[in-house]
Amino acid sequence: MRRIRWGRVALLLSIVVGISGMWAWIQAGEKKESFLARWDQAFFKLDARAAVLVDAQTGEVLYEQDGDTPYPVASMSKMMTEYLLLEAIRDQRVTWEDRVRVSENAATAEGARISLEAGESYPLQDLYEAMAVGSANNAAVAIGEHLAGSTADFAVLMNQKAEELGLKSSQFVNATGLVYSYGQNQMSARDVGRLAFRLVKDFPEIIQLTSEPRVQLASTGERVLNTNLMLLTDNESLRVPGLDGLKTGFTDEAGYCFTGTAKRGERRLISVVMGTDTEVARFSQTKKLLEKGFL
């Protein structure tokens, strides 16, 4: 009988301690992840090297998968080029009507590109649209040179801004994310999410552009298709209601990557998927992650 009584006493004490701890937690206003949330995250995995899901209103990371390891980031790093350009526009250091003279270095950039001739000048607005929608590398290089004078000097600006934005695991060497003998851009998934969060928060007008399936450049008439295949797709495995951005990326080293964003009602989420094996997988895994977030 005595053992039973002591067992009951111990149980009662544990209940009292538990309630006291819970009350202290509530009084302190702290947010703690529930056991069920931890269990859910443990079994929810993406077929990707790394990933994060971010609340676009608060910047809170809602999900992460190897979120802090720096990886090659490919053209998703152009979000930093976009940020620096939009900041320069806001501060009136440049205008959309600026004519940008394209250097030989910019004109010969490989990968995704638009028709640019070395020595010719093009409106800054056209270069921005080609970079943000079509991921044009030659346009990105030309923008970086226009803002800083050279690729190397623009990389300095990128790294300075990364530090200012609190990106702790990022290193930039160029405006594009391409791989060169001098290196390549690297970021953690958490940093990519943070950069996307600040880009959308500080310059929400970018969504109006990244939601366009295609643009036509005013100066040349060239039509540029959006590299984001999730826009206006009829494929249910890729379609996400409310999706309107944000930036793709691919190199052999980075794999297929995508920073997506979608808004439903008043809620916007930002997803980052890095290092999938196929182009379609970066979008299907994005759908899986965003749909999980909107539940």
N, C-alpha and C positions, 0 to 999 in steps of 0.2 A: 504493500500500500504506500509506504514511504517513497519508494522509487517512482511510483506513478505520480504522487504529489509533486515531487521535485521535477519530474518531467513536465508537468503542467505549469509549474512556476517558470521553468526555463523557457517554455513556449510563450508564456505571457510576457516575459521580459523581452524576448526577441521581437514580439509584436509591438511592444511599447517603443523599443529602440528604433524599429523600422518606421513607425509612425512619426517619431520625433525627427528622424533623419529626413523623412519626406517633407515634414512641415518646415524644417530649416531650409531645405532646398527651395520650396515654394516661396518662403519669406525672402530668400536671397534673390529671387527672380531668375534663377539660373535655368538654362535649357540643357537637358541631358537626353542623350539618345536612348530610346527605350530598348529593352531587350529584343522586342519584335523587330525593330528597325535594324538592329545589328544582325539579327538572324537573317532578315530579308537581304541585306547587302551581302552577307557571306555567300548566299546562294545565287545572287544575281550577277552574272558575269557576261561581259561582252567579248566577242571574237575580235579583239583589238589589242594592240600593245599597251595602250594607256587610254584613259578616258576620265572626264569629269562632267558633272552636271551642275549648273550654277543658276541661282535665282537672280534674274536680271534687275530686280528692284533693290535687293539688299547686298548682292555679291556673295551670299552664303553658298558654300559648296555643299550640295545636297547628296552627291555621290562621287566617289573617286575610285579609280582602278590604276594603281601605280602612278599616282598623281604627281609625285615629286621628283621623278627621275628625268633628267634632261635627255631629249631625243632630237634627232634631225626633224625640223618642222616644215621644211619645204615652203610652199607659197602661202601657208597660213601666216608666215611672218610678214607678209604684205599688209596685214592689219596694222602693224607698227608704221609702215610707210604711209598708210591711209591716215592714221592718227596724226602723224607729224604734218602731213599736208593739210588736213582739216584744221589743225591748230594754227598753222601759218595763215590760212584763209581767214579764220576767226580774228586773228591778231592783225590782219591787214598788212602782212609782210609780203603776200603775193595775192593775185586775183585770178579768178577763173579765166579771164580774158588774156592773161599773160601768154605771150608766144614763147614756146620753149624750143630752143635750138637743140637738135638731136646730135649727140656726138657719135663718133665711130664706135666707141665702147658701148653706147646704148643701142645703137642700130643693129649691132651684131649679137646681142644677147640671144641665147638659145632658148629652146622650149616654146611655150605658148607665146604668141607674139601677134602684133598687128603690122600693117605695112607702114614702115617708117624709113625715110631716107636720111642718111647721114648728111649733116649740113643744112637740112631743111628745118623749118620751124612749124610747130603745131600748137593749137590752143591747149592750155593746161587742163581745161575741162575735159577735152577728148582723151587725154592721156589718163586722167583719173578714172573715167568711165571704162576705158579699155582694161585698166588694171583691176578695178573692183569687180567688174562683171566677167571679163574674159581672162583674167589673171595674166595679162600680157607682160612678159618680163622686160621687153625693150621699153615699154611705157614706164614701168616702175623704175628702171635705171635712170631714164631721162628725168623723172620727177625728183629722184634723189639728188642727181647732179644739179638740178635747178635750185633745189632748196639749200644745198650745202657746198656745191662746187665740184665735188668728186665723190666716187663711191666710198672711198676710205673715210672721208670727212662725214659723209652721211651715216656711216656705220657708227661713228662716234656719237652722233646725235641720237641714234637709235638706242645705244647702250645707256646714254645719259637719261633718256626718257624711261627706259626700262627700270632703272634704279628709282626714278621719281615715282613711278607707278607701283613700286613695291614688288616687281618681278624678281624673285630671288634665285631662279635657276635658268636664266636666259643669257645667251650670248649671240650678238648679231655681228655679221661681217659684211653683209650687203643688203640691198633693198628688196631682193627677189626671193631668197631662199634657195637659189641654185647652188650647186656644189662646185667649188673651184679649188685650185691647188693651195690657196691660202686658207681654205676652210669652208664651213657652212654654218648657217644659223641653227642654233639649238635652243629648245625651250621644253620645260615640263608641261604636262597637260594642265596642271593647276595655273601656271603662268599664262598659258594660252587662254584659259577661261577668264583669268583676271584681265588680260588685255582686251578680250572681246567685251567683257562687262564694262570697262571704262570707255571703249570705243562707242558702244551703243548708248551708254549713259551720257557721255559728254557731247556726242555728235549723233543724236538720234536720226538726223536726216539721211544718214548712210543707208538706213533700211529702205528708204524710198527707191534707192538705186539698186541695192542687192536683191530686191524683190522682183526686178525686171527680168524676164526670160531672155531678153536680147535688147541691145541698144544699137542705134545707128549714129556713127560719129559725124558731127556737123561739118567738119572740115574736109573729109574725104568721102563721106557717104558709105564707108565700110560698115557692114553689119557684124556685130560682135555677139556671139552666143554666150549665155551664162554657163559656166562650168558646173553649176549646181543643178544636177539632174532631178532634184526633188521638186523643183518648181514646175507646176502644171503637169506633173506626171499622171498617167492613167494607171500606173502600176501600183496596186494596193500594197505591195510589200515595201514600197518606197514613199508612198504619199502620207504626209503629215499635215492635217488641217492647221492653218495658221502659220505655216513655215514661210519665212520671208528673208532668209539670209543664211550663211554670212560669208564664208570663205573656204574654198577647197585648197588642197595641196598634194603634190606628188613628186617624189624623186625615188630612185631605186633604194637609196639609203633610208628615206623616211617612210616608204610605203605609201599607201593611200590614206589621206587624212581629210578631215572635214570639221570645221566649226560651224554648227547650225544654230539657228535661233527661231523660235516660234512664239506666237502670242495667242492666247485664248482668253477672251474676256479682258480682265485687267491684269492678267498674269502673263509674264514673259519668262521663258527659260532659255538658257544658253547651253549647248552641248558641245563637247570636244571629243572627237574620236581620232586616235592616232595609230598608224601602223597596221591597217588592215591589208589583206593580201590582194584584194581586187577592188576595182572602182565601185562596183555595185555594193560591196560589203560595207564600205565606209558610210553609205547612205542607209542601208538596211539596219546597221548597228546604231546609227543616229536615230532612226525611227524607234527602235527598241528602247533607247535611252530616254528620248523625249516622251514617248507614250507612258513610260514608267513614272516620269516626273509629273505628268498631268493627271495621274490617277487620283 
